Amino acid sequence: MGLMRVFSGSEVLAIALQQRLEEAGIETTKKDNIQSARLGGFGATDLAVEVFIEITDFAKADSVIEDFKTSI
C-alpha cells in the first residue's frame, strides 16, 4: 500500500483537514518540511506542510477533501 498526498499548504489548514479526515475514520500522516528544515539548520519559506492518506482510502476521503476545499 502507498501514501497519496491530498494537501500541501499552511500548517493551520493541514491540521484542520487532518482533523476532518480522522473524524471520518481515515488515518492520516502529516509531513512538516518547515519544521524539518529548521531542525536541519536552514530555512524554508514556502508552504510545505503536507497531509497524506493511504491510496486505498481515497474513495472514502474524496468527499471530505472536497467539502474542506469549498469551506476555505
N, C-alpha and C positions, 0 to 999 in steps of 0.2 A: 504494500500500500504506500501511497505517496501523499505528500502535502501539496496543497494548492493555495497560492496567495490570493486572498479575497479583498485585502485592503492595504493601502500604503498611504500614510499621511501623518497627521499630528498625533501625539500620544493621547490627548484627551479624546479624540474621535475614535482612535483604536480601542481604547478601554471601553468606550460606550458600545461599540459594535461587539466587542468580545463579550460583554455582559449580556447583550441581547441574544447572541448565539448560544451562550451557555444556558440561559434561561429556557431556550428551545431544545436543550438536551444535546447540543453539538459541542464536542470538545474542540478547543482552540489552542493555538500556540502563538505567542507574541515574540517578535524579534525586534529588539530595540537597538538599531545601529547607532543612534546618537549616544546612548549610554556606553556602548562598546567602544566607540571612537574616543570618548572622554577617558575611559579607563586605560586605553592604549596610548594616551598622551597626545592625541591630535584631535582637532575639532571636526565637526560635521555640521554643515549649515542647512542641509536640505531636510525635508520632512521624511524621515527614514524609520518610522515605526511601522512594522508590517504585521498583519494578522493572517495566520494560516489555518486551514482546516484539512481534514482527510478528504481526498478526492471522492471517496465513496459517500461522503456526507453532503456533497454539493446540491443534490436534488432537494434535500431537506432544508438546506441553508439558503437557497436561492431567494425564496420569498422574504426571509428575514433581512437579507442583504439589500434587496430592492426597497423594502419599506424603510430601512435605515438611510439609504441614499436619498430618498424623497423627503425625509424628515430633516436633513441638514441643509 
